[in-house]
């Protein structure tokens, strides 16, 4: 059995900012946003020339004069903007296409069926927003207004909360120069709550439904809003699942008070079911304790500090290194993020912008949804690993071969034995760090850099401290090329020690 002895990650930050499914890859959303912009511009020209279009299209063209639509690519870099784009295609544009007898004349497009997102795409984008909310403790009312604000939260595991206690919420939408926010409609807030309920995330369902109820009292009614009875019943169902039966009973009673006889029998049955049950967890809604506490804390700390740093080390310095004669004239800038095993080092400017662009282009045609390995020999698509992967061998392009040789020069190891390189591409303005949950390290995404670490010792005993994971991207797009180096072919370059501890 082969055990990878080294891993090298080359992180490409593209010149533009930036998740087969639309919601799983930001570049697909960017392309979709450009198609939408072209259709709107074509429709506006058609209207200016005296053409008649459905009121729905005319209203959409007017609404897209909002500054938030100015840059199609940047619009989808916000998770709220990405959700709204998919919603417009799934609902508004689909309705417009049904009404238009001549879509080619009006929109400059004829057959758009292949670019339209599916219901699964829209649901996936809502799930992605819910995941970001959980990992980064996003402020819910701000999300509804179209902004991404990270709140501070005390650690559930660490005794040192000094940083969190003194931190301030970070409005990433403003900090990263995002376009003016596009708010969610009441129907969007209710829909996202329904997606959470369907996924059995009842805490998140309850808080999104509560926000729906609040917004219904704060905003003027609009087309597509859920009915009050519908929201009250959904709240009752969510609180019932959370075993907060008295509050569930109160919501069912309010729903019954609406006097809708068509639903009274169902509501009375639900109310009777919870009436005499005792609450098990008290009346207050509390976010469920996550089994990934340290992972989430490391992801949040990197965003709140807005600094490339580790949690355990606060005074990091760069060193110029020459690991091989290739770097004698132009040494590498190296920053050691962890001295103990496994040693983790960050190398700066390992590749050029042009080389990163070639890697990106090579991956485009090969992208498929990333999978996980629940058991040996089995690969499945996961709702938690929302990304796409393309495999590119060293022999496919001179740039890939050059990158592989660069890895060999940096590590001193033989890189010819692996069957391929794993290039997983994406770019970042906020979030997206690689975190080592056992070593307590958060490694930021740095343009054209490489992260090198070992995941075994010389005796090929796996290091628990090398366990790592990628944080979801909050704003932007993250492009990564993964290079695995196996022990086969490196027996002499990295010989075993005398004990398993060496």
N, C-alpha and C positions, 0 to 999 in steps of 0.2 A: 504493500500500500504506500502510495506517495504522500509525503507530508511537505507542504510548501515551507521552505525555510526562510524566505524573505518575501516581502511585498513592497512594491514601490508604487506610489500614487502620483501621477502627474496631473495637476489641476489646471485646466484651461479656463481663464476668465476672458470671455469674448469682449470685443469692442462695444457691443451693444449689451444692454441689460436684459434679463429674462425672468406642464410637466409636460391594424393597431388603432388606441383610444386618443381622442383629442386631449383629455384632461391629464394624460400621463406623460406628455412631452410638450414643453413650452414652445418649441419651434413650430409645432403643429398649430398651436393657438395663434402664434404670430402670423403664420400664413393665412389662417382663417380671418384674422383681423384685417389683413391687407385686402383680401377678397371682398370683405364687407365695405371697406373704404372705397374700393373701385366701383362697387354696385351703387353706393350712395352718390358718388360723384356723377356716375352715368345717369342716375335717376334725376338728379338736380338739373343736368343739362337738358334732359328730355322735358322736364317741367318748364324750364326757362324758354324753350322753343315752342311752348304752347301745348305740349302733350298732356293728356288727361291720365291721372293715376288714381288708384284707390286712396281713400282718406288715410288708411293705415300707413301706407308708404309715405305720403306727404308729411304726416305727423312725425314719422321716424326720421325723415330727412331734416326736419326742423330741429328735432331734439338732439341730433348728432352734431349740431353746431356748438354744443357744450364743450368748453375747453378740455374736459376730460377725454374727449374723443380725438384730440389733436394728433397724437402719435400712436398709431395702431399697435406698434410693437410694445411700447411702454405701457399702454393701457392694460395689456394682459399680464404684465409682470406683477401686478397686485392680484392676490387671490380673489378679491371681490370683483375686480375688473374681468378676470378670467371667467368667473361664474356668470356674470352678466352677459358676456359675449355669447357663451353657449346657450344661455336662456333666450337671447334674442333670436338666434338661428333656429332653436328648437320650437319656439312659439311664434314670434312676430314674423320672421322671414318665411317660415313655412306657410303661415296664413296669407302673406302677401303673394307668394308664388301660386297659391290656389286661386287668387283673385285676378292675377295678371294673365290676359290672353296672349300677350306677346312679350315674355320676359327678356328675350334677346334684344329687342328694340329699346326697352326701358332700362334694363340693368346691364346690358352688354354681356350677359351670361344667359345661356340657354339651359343646359342640363346641369343643375346644381345638386342633384340627388346624392352624388358621390361625396360632396363636401359637407353635407348637413350632419350635425352631431346627432347621435341617437339618445334616447332617454337614459341609457346607461352612462353616456358621457356627462349629461347634466347631473345625474345622481352622483357620479364619481367626483365631479367638481365640488358638490356640496359636502361629500365625505372628506375631501381634501381640506376644505375650509374648517370643518369640525376638528380634523386632526391637528391643524395648525393652531386652532384655538386651545386645544388641550396641551400640546407640547409647549407653546410659548405663553400660555396664560393670557390670551388676547382679550382685550376689553370688549364685551359684547355690544353695548350701545354704540361704540365707535365703529365696529364692523357694520352695523346697520346704516351708519352714515357714510360708509365707504372708506373709512380710514383704518389703518393697521396700527394699533397701539398695544405695546407689550407692557403688562402690569408686573410689578414686583410681587413675589410670593415667597413666604418663608419656607425653608427646606423642611421636608418631612423626615429626613434622615440625618442631616448634618447638625451638629451642635453649634457650628460657627455660622451665624446668620448676619454677621456684621455688614457685609456688602449689601445684602438684600434689604436690611433695615434702613440703610441710608440711601438707597437708590430711588430714582424718580421714574415714573412711567415714560416710555420712549415712543413717540409718535413717528413710526418709521416711514409713513407716507410722506410726511413733510421733510424728515431728515434726509431721505434719499431723493428728494426732488420729484416725487410722483406728481402727475397731473392732478388738478382739482378733483376731489372725490365724487364718485357717482353713488348715491345712496341706494340701498336695497329698498324695494317696495314691501309693503306689509305682506303681500302674497309670497314674496321670496323668503321672508323671515319664517313664515308659517311652513313653507315647503322644506326649508332646511331642518326645522324642528321635526317634521314628518320623516325626513331621511334618517335623522338621529334615532327616532322611535323605531323605525323599521330595522335599524341596525342594532337595536336593543341597548342603545346608549341613552337610557332613560333620564339621567341627570341632565344631559345636554338637551334632550327633547323638552324637558320641563322648563329650562331657562329660556330656550328659544320661543316656546309657546307663551311664556310669561311676557317676553318682550313683544310678541305679537299683540297680546292683549293691551299692553301699555301704548303701543304705537297706534292702535285703533282708536284710542281716546285722544291722542295728541295730533293725529293727522286727519285731513279731510278724507272721506271715503273715496275710493277710486275703483275702476273696473278691475275685476279679478280678485278683490279682497275676499278672504274667507268670511263666512258668517260667524256671528258671535257665538251661536250655539255650537258650531263646529269647533271653535277654539276652546270653549269651556269644556266640552266633552274630551278633547284631546288632552287638556290639562288634567282632568280627572283620571284619564287612563294612565298618564305618565306618573302622577303621584301615587296611584294605586300600585303600579309596578315597583315604585320606590318604597312601598310599604308605609307610606304616609297617608293612612286611610281617612283620617278626619278631614284633612285638606281635600282629598279626593272627593269625599262626600259633599263638601261645601261647593266644589266646582260642579258636581252633578246636580246639586239642588239649584244652583244658579242657572244651569242649562235648562232644567225643568221649568223654571220660572219664566222662560221665554215663551211658554205656552204653545209650543209646536207639537200638535197631537200626533203628527206622523212619526215622531221619534220618541214619544213619551214612554212607550212600553220598554224600549231598549234602555233608556236612561234610568227608568225606575228600577229595572233589574240590576243595573250596575250600582246604583245608589244603595239598594238593599244589600248587595253583596259586601259592601265596605262599611255599612252603617255601624255594625257592632264589633268591628275589628279594632284592636288597639295598635297605635303607632309603635313601631319597633326601633325607630332611629331618631325620634324627636321631630319637631315641626320644621326645623331649619334645613334648607337644601345645602348639602355639603358635597363638594366634588369628591368622587370616589378616589381612594388611595391608589395610586398607580404602581404597578409592579416595576415600572421603568423609571423610578424616581431620579436616580443619579443621571440617567440619560437626559431626562427633560431638564434637570437643573443645569447640566453642562451646556445644553443647547441654549437655554435662556440666558445664562451668565454671559455667553459670548455676545449675544445681541444687546443686552442691557449695558455692558461695558463698552460696546462699540469699539473693541480693540482686539487685535490678534494677540492672544495670551493664553496661558494655561491657568488652571485654578490653583495648582500647587506651587507654581513658580512665578514670581512677580518681577524678577530682574533678569531678563533674558538678553543676551548679546549675540551679535553675529561674529563669525570667524571666517577668514579667507582660508580655503583649503585647496590642496592640490592632490586629490586621490590618485591621479595617474598623470603621466607626461602630457596628456592631452590638455591639461589645465594649467601647465606651468606658466604660460603667458597670460592667460585669463583665468585666474583662480575662481572657484565657486564661493558664493556667500552661503555659509551654513549656519543654521541656528539649532542648537540642541534643545529640544523641548523636554526630554527626559533622559537623565544620565543612567539611571538604573535599568536593568533588563525588564522589558525589552526597550532598548535604546530607540528613541524617536527623534528624527532629525528633519528639519525643513530646509530645502535647498532652493535658492532664489534664481530666477531667470535661467532655468534649465533649457528652455526652448524659446523660439521666437514666435511672434504673432503669426507670421506666415506659416510656420510649421503647425501651429495650433489650428489654423484655418484649414490646412490640408487634412489633418486628422478629423476635423469636424465633417468635412465633405465626404471623406471615406466612410464615416459612420452613418450618414443620412440614409443611404439605401439599404442598410442592414438592420435598422432599428426594429426591435420587437419588444413587447412588454417584458420587463425584467421578472425573473422567477426566483423562487426560494426552494430549498431542498428540505422538505419535512422529514424525509427518510432517504437512505441510500438508494440511488437510482431513480428517484421520483422528483420531478420538477413541477411546480404549480405556480400560477399567477397569484400574487398576494395583494390584498387591499392596502397593506401597510408599506409595501415597497413599491411606491408609485413612481416609476421611471422606465426608461427604455434602454436597451443594451444592443450594441453591435459588435461582432467579433471580427477582428482584422489581423491576419497573420503577418509576420515580419516580411514575408516575400511579396506582399501585395504592392508595396510602394516603397520608394527609396527613403521617404521621410520616416516611415515606420521602422525600416531597417536601421536608419540613423539613430532614432530614439532608442531602439534596443541596444545598440552599441554604446550609446551614452550611459545607459543603465549599467552596462558591464564595466565601463570605465569608472563610474562612481562607486560601485560595490566591490569591484575586483572579482566578480563571479562570472560564471559561464551562463549566458542568457539564451543559448541556442536550443536547449532541450524542450522548453515548453511548446505545446502544440499551437498556441496562439496567444494573442494579447487581448485583454478585455477592455474595450474602450466604452465607458459609460459617460455620456456627454451631458453637461448642463452648466449655467452661469449665475452669479449671485451678487445682489446688493445688500441683502440682509438674510441671515440664517445660513443653512447649508454646511455648517462646520462638520468635520469628522471628529467624533468624540471617542475617547478610550475610557469606558465606564469604570473599569477596575483600576486604571492608572490615574484617573481623575484629571484627564487632559482634554482640552478642546482645541483642535487644530483648525485655524481659519482657512478659507479659500483665498489663496494669494495668486494673482495672475502669473501664469507660466512657471509656477513653482512645482517642486516635487517633495513628497513626504516619504521618507524611507524608514521602515521599521522591521524588526525580526519578530516572527511569531513562534519560533522554537529556539531552544538553545542548541549547542553543537551536537548534543546527543539526540536531537530531534524530539525532545520532550516539549510539548506545547506550553506556551506561556499564557497563563490565565490573564495576565495584565495586558496582553495584546488584543483582547476582545474589544471590538470597535464597531461603530455604527455611524451612518450619515444622518445628520439632522435635516429635517425637511426645509426646503427653501421658502422663506417668507416673501421676499421681493427679489426678483431677478431670475437668472437661469444659470445652472451649474453644469459645466462640462468637465468630465473626469476621464482619464485614461488609466486603467489599472494594468500593472505588469506583475505577473507572478514569476518567481524564480524558484525552481525545485532543487532538491538536494542531488538529483541525478545529474552527473557531469560536474559536480562541485565537491567531490569527495576529497580532492587534494587541496582545493582552494579554501575549504572550510572543514578540516578534519575533525573527527570526534575527539572529545577529551577522554580522560581516564575514568570519569564517573558520570552518572546521569545528571549531576548537578552542574557540570561544566558547560 
